[in-house]
Amino acid sequence: MPIISEVVHNRQNRIARVFVYILATIWLVAMLFPLYYTIVMATAPRAATIEVPPRLNISLAKVAYISLDLTPFVKNHLDLSADDLENAIKGEIAVAATRPLFLDRELAATHVIASFNGQVIAEAEVPQWLLTKYYPQWINQGADRLRKEANAFFEYFNIPFNSQVLGGAVTKSAPWYAVPKSGSLTERVYNEVKGDGSIQGDWSLTIKNSLNHMFDGLRQAIGPKELWTNFAKGSVPRWFINSLIYAFGVIIAQLSVSALAGYALSRLWSRRFSYVLELFFLATLMLPAILLFLPMVLMMQNFPFPTIPFTAAKLPGVNLMNTYWAMILPHTAWAFSILLFRGFFDQLPDELFQAARIDGANELDIFLRIAFPLSGPVFATMTIFTFLAIWSEFLWPYLVASKQVMWTMSIGLFSASGAGGGTGGDPTLSMSMALIAALPPLLIFLFFQRYLVRGISLTGIKG
């Protein structure tokens, strides 16, 4: 019997382990799926944003390579002056670079190789996101407008034009692509471009995969280099910096106040007085935060004395709206953080503090030299909790930061998603911004994870 009982018991343990592993795997997949889907949509083409069911696989970006032979076009326009002929050629190259992007949403970019008598006269690669974000008229308002603004198009995309080829100079031979296979994406795009009829001259087309253009959504979100050196405009770089200042400003202020208050509750005041204060702190946790927004906004408008509603009375104060102070100051004290530090300091040995007092140290020296160096786990724990809460906070920054230059990433995501506007926003841009916004919390957690479990166990948080 004991042998049979032990066998049954071991079998039950194995079944229990398998069941736990299955549940853990399901939980892990469920937790990682939103991040995976964000990556899929941030790297997906425009066509994926309207697909039903949604696309769930990560694939390389598609680039249309077009070989444009302008020899017949030039021969038909020999009556033009040299400058007019050059402008006309540039117009046809610009049309060839943009029309496929307008006609097919699966394309991330075009690569045009224009030639005359078999020699390359110009070569250009045009990403779709640059046109959509900065010059939508070149992709949405037809070929005629683009032909008129061909010089601006060449200047913006920094496309070299070798006019010597028209005089017989030799550069390099232009490729010519084979007839597309039936049922392929190349055939679909070829038929769309041919049916549109905007491209003049002889041309061939093929579709190639591109790893580089998979990340055009991130490039669109980050923006050009000048946005990283000029923060005077509202942009993702500025919003990212604002979020970092907001998060770390709150962390520094809140942890400083909470550590000192927790030490006072634990080591300085009597148990009865500390108990009364703890009840007060607990009571503040029971109030919904949204109830405090109106008085806090009024206070930020005339700090430190709030304006008096429905009256003309106004006490002396400073308007902190659209400043970092308005975002940071209301988070300076948090009851949860204070009580967490208090619980940690309660567990430290009394002998350490008594020995320091016997040696003549004052309370500030005891805090800085004994309590603070031992508080690494609780500081790490609160850093993670506070950063995750502040980084994703939306409503309070939205109330006190009406200028775009003071927005945080959360407000920028809200705007990019089209919320409150007349359009549905840009899903690729929104997902790319969401992916950028997810990186700092992930890095903070990975950096502090070794302190997290220890900090939770030492501060007495129960699951």
C-alpha positions, 0 to 999 in steps of 0.5 A, a space after each residue: 500500500 505505501 508503495 502504491 500510495 507513493 506512486 499515486 502521489 508522484 503522479 499527482 505531483 507531475 500532473 500538478 506541475 504540468 498544469 502549472 506550466 501550461 497556465 504559466 505559458 498561457 499567462 506569458 503568451 497573453 502578457 507578451 501578445 500586446 507587445 508582439 502585436 504592437 511590433 507587428 503593426 509598427 512594422 506593417 504596411 498601410 494595407 495591414 491597418 484595414 485588414 480583417 482579420 488583422 495581420 499577425 505575422 511580421 514580414 519584410 517591407 515591400 519596395 517597388 523597383 522601377 526602371 524608367 527608360 526616358 529615351 522615347 519621352 526625350 525624343 518626343 520633346 526635342 522642341 523644348 529648351 534644355 532647361 524645360 526638357 530637364 524639368 520635364 524629365 524630372 517631372 516624369 521621374 517624380 511621377 514614377 516615384 510616387 504613383 505606385 505609392 498612391 495606388 498600392 498601400 502594400 508598398 513602403 517605398 519606391 526605387 526609381 532608376 531613370 535612364 536615357 539610351 540605356 545610361 542612368 540619368 537619375 536614381 531615387 528612393 522615396 519612402 512613403 512615410 516622408 510623403 505622407 507626413 510632410 508632402 501629402 499633396 505630392 502623393 494625393 493630388 495627381 501627377 500634374 501637380 508633381 510635374 510642376 513641382 519636380 525641382 522641389 521634389 528633387 531638392 527635398 529628396 536630394 536626388 542627383 541629376 546627371 544632365 550630361 547623359 543627355 549629351 551622350 555621357 556614359 554612367 552605368 547601365 540601367 537594369 530591365 526587369 522581367 515580366 512579373 509572375 502571375 498572381 504575384 504582388 509585382 503583377 498586381 502593382 504592375 497592372 495598377 500602374 499600367 492602368 493608371 497611365 500616369 507614367 510616360 516612357 517605357 518602364 518595367 517593375 519588380 518588388 523586392 523585400 527591404 529590412 531597412 524600410 520595415 522601420 519607417 514607422 519608427 522613423 516617422 515617429 522619431 522625425 528628422 534630426 532637427 527635431 532632436 536639436 530643436 525642442 521648441 516644437 511639439 514632437 515625439 522627441 520633445 514629448 519623450 524628453 518631457 515624459 522623462 523629466 516628468 517621471 524622474 522629477 516625480 521619483 526624486 521628489 516623491 522618494 525624498 519626501 516619502 523616505 523622510 516621512 517614513 523614517 519620522 513615522 518609524 523612528 521619531 514620533 510616538 506610536 500613538 501619534 504615528 498611528 493617527 497619521 497613518 490613518 490619515 494617510 490611509 484615508 487619502 488612499 480611499 479618495 478617488 484621484 479624479 475628485 482632487 483634479 479640480 482643486 489641484 488645477 485651481 491651485 496650479 493656476 495661482 500657486 500656492 493659493 487656489 483661485 476662488 471659483 465664481 468670485 473675482 477674488 484672487 490671492 497673490 500667486 504664480 501660474 504654473 500651468 504648462 510647466 513641469 512644476 504643475 505636473 510634478 508637485 501634486 505627486 510629491 507626497 503619496 501615502 502608499 510610498 510613505 507607508 512602504 518606507 515606514 514598514 521597511 524602517 520598522 524592520 531595521 534593528 533598533 541597536 543600529 540607531 541606538 548605537 548611533 545616538 550614543 555616539 552623538 549622531 543627530 537624526 539627520 546623520 542617522 538617516 543619511 548614514 544608516 537608514 539610507 544606505 540600507 534602503 536600496 531594495 525599497 528605493 528600487 521597488 518604489 522607483 519601479 512602481 512610481 515610474 510605471 505609474 507616472 510614465 503612463 499617466 494621461 489625465 493630469 498632464 493633459 489637464 495642466 499642459 495645453 501647449 503641444 511643446 509640454 505634452 508627454 508621450 501619453 498625450 502624443 499617443 492620444 493625439 496620433 491615434 486621432 482621438 478627438 479629431 475628424 480622422 482615424 489617425 495613423 495606426 502605424 504611427 500610433 503603434 510606432 509611438 507606443 513601441 517607443 513609449 514601451 521601451 523605458 518602462 521595460 529597461 527600468 524593470 530589467 535594471 531594477 528587477 533583482 531588487 524588486 523581489 527583495 524589496 517586496 519581501 522586506 517591505 511586507 507587501 502581500 500578494 
